[in-house]
Amino acid sequence: MKKLSKSVNSIKEYSWNFTKSGEIRAYVKPAKLKELWFHTGTICNLKCPFCFEGSSPRNNRIEQLALADIKPFVQEAIELNVEKFAFTGGEPFVNQEFGAILDYALEFRDCLVLTNATEPLLNNLDQIKSLARKPNQLSFRVSLDSYEESLHDKNRGKGKFKLSTWLIKKLHEMGFKVSVACQAHLNKTSKSISENFRELFKQIGLPEQTEVVTFVDLKRPHANLKVPEITKNQFYSTKTREEIESLMCSYSKMILKKKGKVSVYACTLVDDDEEYALGSSLQETMQAKVALKHHRCFICYSDGISCSEIINKSDKITNKKSILIQKESVDRDDIKKYYGKVLKTKRDLKTSACCSTEDVPDYVKSILLEIEEEILDKFYGCGSPIPLAVEGCTAIDLGCGTGRDAYILSKLVGESGKVLGIDMTDEQLEIAQKHIDIMTKKFGFEKPNIEFKKGYIEELDKLGIKDNSVDVIISNCVVNLSFDKLRLLKEIFRVLKPGGELYFSDVFASRRIPVELKNNPVLISECIAGAFYIEDFRREVTKLGYPDLRIVSSREIEITNPEIKQKIGRVKLYSQTLRVFKLNDLEDRCEDYGQIAIYLGTIPQEPHFFKLDANHLFEKGKPVPVCGNTASILSQTRYAKHFKVIGDRSHHYGLFDCAKKQDSDNFKSTCGC
């Protein structure tokens, strides 16, 4: 991924490559150019309220192409063995040069024209008739909003239905292939649409098998439509290679003109977004990956819409084999095998438990752009446990995998800091270790500040990690995989310095997981069967002397696999990011000592505010009343230099107002504030 120097460009580059949660965004690598589209301009003789191009008699958002504009691209496309040309608008026939453009293009390949079949086409019938003698075939797709005259004329004007159907029949009689495009939302189900159109075709003298293409509502240009983001792993786990290659952005491109400049866009549906202007030549744009970021990309992905007459049909592969195969017992070797041999990338996961949907902080986005794609592609995690104010710190990433979070920490702690990544899986560590030199160079360090070791996260003593030697420990969806969680927690707080922090993301359950599920290697490895019941986790850290558990973020995990859903019953699973500080004076309730905390705005990545947890957001310079525990966290940890804390514990005023009733089923509260 390209590193950009300007921060504004870095954020734009980030959003092209990543979703908000830091997952690699789904993208398509073009295969072969089969079809080339030309946008003749958004000027149209009609102004339809639902037109996804926003076309009208005065809309010049996309300018009209001239014959001189298209000739170079026609020739380049021929060199790339293109199969077909297609033309859309606006209404192509309002373009004064369109007749000459069609005449030229038909010398080389078959052509498709999308038209509203009204006055502009009527005025060009004689010229169109002469095109029937060209060496290649010309076909038309006519917009008929409905098979009912009243519905069509409601949007396009009185008499347009009769004119369009007459012109459709006329084109057919001239020997041209004709199809019809209609808006699905204006009619009934696809089956009834086809049946009713067949009846219409009989009435006007067209073959009953005349093709009807239905379109969903694509919304107007620049519509701010919120749709789910598509991750690379989701994309490749739900689409076969054939299905991906049948998407228009894989085999098709569109030529259009804006502000006098002719560009190549990714496909016909994204011309309202400049990010999809991929270059000035076909050769260049066929090398560029197409990020599925536009809201119409999601519609295309989910509904399979296509403007093309070139359609690659493929059969979806279904696998009915059960994944819930029990064993007498599950051990570490099962997990190592799953992450080392079974999973090649995230798209091999059976659930979304190990996939994060948490928004990545801005200070992490620019770092992610620098990290090698192999590291990102084979990394598994359910959150973004990257704490602030870690410059110069010694940090450990437990269960580091391919090293994504460890490398992010490496950049944040700087050359004066140190990061250790620990994992038990050889295949994951191999990827992490082989990129040390290139990542050190990318970060601008003279020597590496990161190392990776093979080992078990419960056995930090065997790796030579001393007591009170670590500032920060992070982990991303790994604690649930431990077979000795109590020993793991003891080891974590043994090696943390006083004031040190455990900051981690993991899967937690609303109740204890049924014992029988713990002998399923898939459910263990997918971070489900080993999930801590949140109250049991609170109890264990309290026993160790650290009763204040802070929830930074929480989201419910949706289990879509029906077999797993049926097995886990009413257990709710949550992806949560938590923080626990190693402080000896923390109490099990929020107590009021009249203390005040003021954020100084000195953390470089967050100069305006600091989020401690889901209930504490400190604005720079604003005095905030805090409980005794929060005062201790802000005055006795690495955050002390970034806060001014006023008051001590010499006077007690009872429980602090932020203490809330526990509700472990919806996880809205924490043990502390």
N, C-alpha and C positions, 0 to 999 in steps of 0.2 A: 504494500500500500504506500502511496506517495506521501512523503512528509512535506507539509506546506509550512512556509515561514510565518505567514500572517495568521493571527489567531482567528479572525473572522473566517478565513478560508479553511482553517483547520476544522472549525465546527461544521462548516458546510460539507467538507470532505468526510467528516465523521458521520453525519446523518445519511450520506450516500452509502457508506459501507456498513453502518451499524444501526440496529434498532435502539430505541431509548434505553432498553435494558442492557445494552452492551453485547447482545448477540450479533453474530455476523448476519447482515441482512440478506435475504434471498436475492439471487441474481441469475441472469441467464447469459451464458456465453453463446453468441451467435454461431450457428453451424454453417449453413450455406445460404447464400442469397438466392432465393427462389422467386421472390416477387418484389417489385419496386413500385411504390406509390408516389404519386405527384399530387400535391395539394394546390388546386388551381386558384385558391383565394377564398376568403370567407364572405365576399360579397354574394348576395343571393337575391333573387326577385321576391322571395317570401321572407316572413319573419315568424317562424314557428316558436311557440313559448317553451318547448322542451328541447330545442336543438342543442345537442351537446357541443357544437362549435359556436353557438351564439350568433349564427349567420343572419344577415339582414341586408337590405339594399345599401346601407351606409356603413356596414361593419368591414373595416379594412385591417383588422387585427393581423390576419395573414394576407399578404399582398398577392396580386395575381401574377402567376408565372408567365413568362414569355417563351417563345420557341427557343430563343438563344439560351435561356436559362436551363432548359431541360436537355438540350443536345449533348453536353459533356457527360451527363449522368446516364443517359441512354447508352452511349458508347462504352462507358466504364462498366455498366451493368452487363452489356453483351460480352465484354471480356471476362466477366465473372460468371458467365453462363446462366444468367437470369432466365427464368421460365416465362414470366408474365409481367406486364405493366398494368397499373390500375390508377384511376383518377377519381378524386373526390373534391368536395368544396365545403361550403357554399354550393352554388349551382355552377358546375363547370361550363355550361353553355352560355353564361353571361360574360365569360372571358372571350374577348374579341379574337384572340389568337388560338382558341381551343381547337377549332377545326384544323388549323395547320399543325398543331401539336399532335392531334390524333393521327392525321395523315402521315406524319413523320414516324411516330412510334409504331404504327401498324406495318411499316416496312420491315420491322425486325422481330416483333413478338406479338402474341395475342394480347388484347387489351380489354379491361373491364372499366366501365364508367358508372359511377353512382350519380343518379339524377332524380329530380323531383318530377320530371316529365310534365312540364307545364309550358308556358309561352316561349321561354328561351330554346327549348328543344324543338318545339313546333316551328319556330322561325328558322331552324337549321336543318329541317327534314331533307331538303334536296341534297345538301352537302353530305348528310349522314348516309343517304341512299347510295351515293357514289362510293362510300367506304366499304360497302359489301363486296366490292371487287378487289380489295386489297389482298395481299398474299397471306395475311394472318387474320384470325377471327376477332370480331368486335362483339362484346356482349354488354348488356345493360342490367343494372339493378335499380329498380324504381321504388321510391319511397311511397308506400300506401299505408297511412297510419292505421287503417282498419278496413275490413271487408264491408263495413257499413258506411254508406255515403255520408250520413249526417255526422258521424264521428270524425271522418276525414276532413270534411269541409269546415267543421267547427274550428280546426286549427289552421287550415290552409286557405280558406276562403270559399265562398259559394261558387259552385261549378267546377272546382278543381278536381273532384273525384271523377266526374264524367270526362274531363279533358285528359287526365292521366290514364284512365283505363282505355280510352280511345287510342292514345299514343302507344300504350303497351301493345295493343292489338296491331297497330300499324307497324311497329318495330318488328314484331313477330312475322308479319306478312312480308316484310322486306328481307327476311332470312336471318335476322339477328337472334341470338339466344337472349332471353329475358327472364329475370327473376324479380322477386318482390321482397322488400324489407319493411317490416312493421314493428311498431312499439308493443312489446309484450304486455306492459302494464296498462295499455289502453284497451286490451282485449281480454279473452278468457284464457283457459289453459292452452298449452301448445297444441294438444290434440284437437281441441275445438277450433283453434285458429286455423290449422291446416284444413280441417274439414270444411269450414265456412269459406275459406279462400278457394278450395276446389270447386265449390258451388258457384262462386263468382267467376272463376276461370271458364267454366262451362257456359255461363251466360254471355261472356264477351268473346267466346271463340278461341280461347287459349287451351293448350294441352293441360289436362288435369294434374299431370305430374310436374307442372311448373314449380320451381323451387320457391319456398317461402322462408326467409331468414328473419327470425325474431330477435329483437334486442331488448335488454333490460334498460332501465333508466340510468343513463351514464352521468346525469347532472350537467349543469352548465359549466363553461370554462372557469377555472380558478375556484371551483366550489370547495368550501372548507368542510369536507365530508370526513368524519372520523370513522376509520375502519381499522380492524386488527392489523398489526404489523406482521409481515411474513418473515420468519427467520430462515436462514439457509438450511438448517437441519430439518425444520418443519417441511420446507419445500421439497427437499430431496427424499424425505420419508413418505410423502403423499403422492409424489409424481414419478412415473417411470421415465426413463430416458426418452422413449418415444413420445410421451405426453409433453415433456419439456420442449422437445424439438418441434412439436406441433403448435407451440405458442408463437404468435406473430413476431415477437421481438427476436425470436431465434432465426427466422428465415426471411424476414421482411423489414424494409426500411421505408421512410417517407421523406421526400424532398419538398421543402417549402421555403418561402421568402418572407423575412421580417426586416423592416427598416432597410430595405435594399440589399440585404445579405441573404444569399441562398445557403441553406444548411441541410444536413442529413439528420433527421430525428429517428428515435428508436423504433417508433411504430406510429400508427394512425391515431391512437387514443391519447397521446401525451403531449400534444403540440402546445398546450397552455403552460408548460413548465420548461423553462430554459435549460434546466439540468439535463434534459433529454436531447438537447442539441449536441450530438456526439462528435461532430466534425464536419469538414467541408468536402470529404471524399468518401466513397463507398468502401474503399479498401481500408481506410482508417476506422470507420465506424463498425465494420464487421470484426474488428479486433477488440472493440470496447465492450466490456461487460455492461449489462443493463440491470440496474438495481430495481427491484420490485417495490418501489416506494410510493408511487402515485396511487391515489384511491382507486383509479381505474385498473391498476395492476392487480389489486385485490379482487375486483369484480371479475377480471379476466381469469385469475387464478381459481376463484371459487365457482364461477359460472361457466367458464370455458368459452366466452364469447370470442368471435373472430369476424373481422371485416373481409377476410380472404375467401377466395374460391379454391385455394389450395389448402386442403385440410388433410392432415395425417391422422388417420384414425388408429387408435391403439386400444388394446384390451387392458383394463386395470388388473393388476395382479393382486389376488387376495390370498391370504394365508390363514387358514382356520386352525392351525396347530396350536394347542394350548401352551401358554407360557407358564402356567402354574403347576409345575411338576415338583412334588415334594421330595425331600431327601430326609434321611434319618437325622442328619445334622448338617449345619452349614458352618464353614470355617473360613479363615483368611484366604486360603488357597482358592476357594470359590470366587471370592471378590477379586483377587489378583487375576484370575483367569478371565473374569467378566470384563474388567477394565483393560486388561492387556491383550486378550485374544478375541473376545466376542465383539466388543465395541471398537469400531474403526473410527467413527466420528459420532457426533451427537445425534445424527439422524438414525442411529441404530438403537437409541433408547426406546423403551416401550411405553414410558410415561413422561410427563413434563416435570416430575418432581425435581430432577437434576438440571432443570433449565430455568434460568433467571428471567423474570419479566420486570424486575426492579429497575427504575430509572438510574442510569449511571450518572454520578456527579460530573459537572463540567470539568473539574480538575483531573478527572480520569480519562475523559474522552480523547484529549490530545495525545495522551500516553498510549492508549489503545491503537491509535493510528500508526504508531511506530513498531508495534509488536508483530512478529512474523505470523503469517496466516496459519501455518501448521500448528503453532502453539494455540491459537484461538480456536481452530477447528476441532481439536481433540481435547479441549478443556471442558470439564463438567463442573457446574456449580449452580446454586440456587439463589444467589444474591450477589451483592457487591460490598464485601466487608473490607473496605479500604479506608482506614481512619486518617484523620488530619493531624497536623503538628507532629510529624514523625522524623523531621530532618535530623540526621545524626544519630538516630535510634538504632538499636539492635532488635531485629524482628525475626520471627519464625512463622513460616506458613506450613501448617500441619496438613498433610495430605495434598501436597502442592500440585500433583498431577503433572501436566506439561509446563506448568510454571507461569500461567498468565498473571495471577494475582501477585506472585512472588516478584515478577519483573516489574509490575506496577509499583510495588513497594520499593524495589531497587531504585527506581527513578526518584521516588519521593524522599527516601532517606538520604539520597545523595552519596557522594564519594566518601564522606566521613562516617556514613552509616554502614550497617551490615545486615544482609538478609540470608537466612538459611531456609531452604525448601526441603521438606522431608516427605518421602513417599515410599510405599512398599512395592510398587509395580515397576519392573524393569523397563517395559515398553514406554511408559509415561516419562520416566526419568531420562531415558535416552533422548527423547525430543527436547526436554527442558535443558539438558546439559549441552547438546550440540549447538545451541543458539547463544551460549554465554558470550562468546567473542563478538559476534555481530551485534548483540544487544548492548554490550558495553560500548562499542563504537557508536551506535545510534544515539546512546544517551550522552555521548561526549565525555565519558570517563577515561582516565588514563589506564586504570586497571579495574578488574571486576570487583564489585562489592557484594557479589552473590555467589552462593554455592548450593549444590543439591546433594543430599545424602539419602542412601537407601536405609530404611529402618521402619520400625513400627511406632506410631504416634503415642502409644502408651508407654514406650520404653525410651524416653528421652535420656535417662541416666546411662543407658548402654551406648548412646551416641556421644557421651562425654559432655553433656550440657550441664553446667554447674548451677548450684542454687543461686537465686537472686541475681541472675545474669542477663535477663532479657527484658526489654522495655514493652514490647507489644507482641502478642501472639494472635495470628489470624487463622481462620479456617473457613473453607467454603464447601458446605454440604458433605462433611467427612465425619464429624463426631458421631452421627447416626450409624456409621459403618463399624464403629469400634465394638469389640466383643467384651471389653472391660472398661466401661465408661467411668466408673468410680476411680479406677487407677489412672485413667487419662486425666481426669480433672485434678487429681492430687499432683500429678506430674506437671501439669500446666502451672499451678499456683506455687509449686516448688521452685521452678526456674524463673518465674516472673519476679522482677525487682519490687520492693515496696513502692506502691503507686503505679505499678505496671498494669497492663490491661489485656484482657481476653476480649477480642472483637471478632465475632464470627457469624456466619450465616448457616442455617441448617433447617432441616425438616422437623417440625414438632407436631405432636398429635393432641387432639382434644380429649382423648382418653387413652388408657393403656392398650397397646396393640395386642390382639389375640395371640396366644403362645403358638398356635399351630402355624401362623404365618411366618414365624421366625425360622422355619426350616425350609423356606422356599428361596433358593439362591437368587432368582430374578428379583423378587420383592425386597430382599435384603440389599442387593446391589443397586437397585433403583431407588434406594433411600427411603423406602416406605416401612418395611417391617422392623427396621431398627430405630425408628424415630422415637425420640424421648417424649414421654408425656410431659407437658410443660411444667406441671406442678411437681413431678418427680425431679426434674432438673433444678427447679428452685430449691427444693429440699436438700439436694446434694450439695449445691454450692453454699447453702446456709450452714450445713454441717461443717464445712471447711472454714467457716468464719467470714463468709462474704455474702451477706443476705440481700444486698441491693442489686437486683437484676433489672437492667434497663433494656426495653424494647425500642429499637431504632426504627424498624419497619416491619410490616406483616402483611401477608396476602394469603388467601386461601388457595390451595392447589386444586385445580379441577382434574379429577380422574375420569378420563374419557374411555378407557378400556373397560368394556362392560363386564368382563370376567373378573378383573381386579376390583371394580366397583362393587360387585356382588359379594366378593370375599371379605372386604374390609367393613361392610355394613355401614353403620352410622358413625364410624370414626371419621372425623374431619382432620385433614392435614393442612399445615400451614408452613409456608416458607417465611422464616423470620431472621432478621439480623439483630443480634443482641450484643450488649457490652457489659462486662463485669470487671470492676477494678479491685486490685489487691490492696485494700485499705483496712486497717484494724479497728477503726472507730465507726464503722457503718452500722446503723441500727436496722431492725427488721420492720420498722414503720417510719413514715416521714414525720419527723418532729420539728417543731417550730421554735427557733432560737432568735428570731428577729433579724436574721442575716440578709444581706443584700449582695448580689453579684452584678458586676458591670463588665461587659465584653469590651476589650480594648481595640478590637479590629485589627490585630497584629498577625493573624494567621494569613499568609500570603494568598492562599487559594480562596479564602472567604473573608474579604475585608469588610463586608457590610453586616454579616450576621453569622452566627454559629449555632448549628443544631446539635445538641447533646443527645437527645433521644426524641421519641415521637411526641413528648409532652413539653419539651424545653427548647425554645428557639430564642436566642439572645441577640437582640439588635445592638449594633455598635453604640456605646455610650449611654444606653438606656438602663437605669437601675431596675433590677428585677428581684423581688423577694424570693428566697429559696429556702428549702428545708436544710436541716443539718447535714444530711447525706450529700446533697448536691453541692453545698458549700465545701465539704471535704474533697469531693471529686475535683472541683475547680481550683482548689488551693493546694492540694497535696500530690498532684500528678503532673505530667508534662504540660498540662494546660495552665498551670499556675502563672506563668509569665504572660499569659494572654488575658488574664482576668484580674480585676480588683474585687476582692471579697471583703465586705465590711461586717464587723461583728464577730463574736465568738460564741461559745456554748455556756457562758456564765449565767445566762438567764433563760429559763424555759417557759414557753407559753402554750404547751399542750401539743396536740397533733396538728401538723401542717395541713392547710386546706386542700392540697393536691392529693392527699391520700384518698384512694378510691376503693370501692368494693370490688373484690376480685371476681372476674368472670372468665374462667378459663376456656369456656366454650367459644367465646368470640375474641378473646385475647386483646381486648381494648385497654387493659390495664397492665401494670408491671408491679413487681414486688415493692419497688421504691416509688418515686414520683410518677 
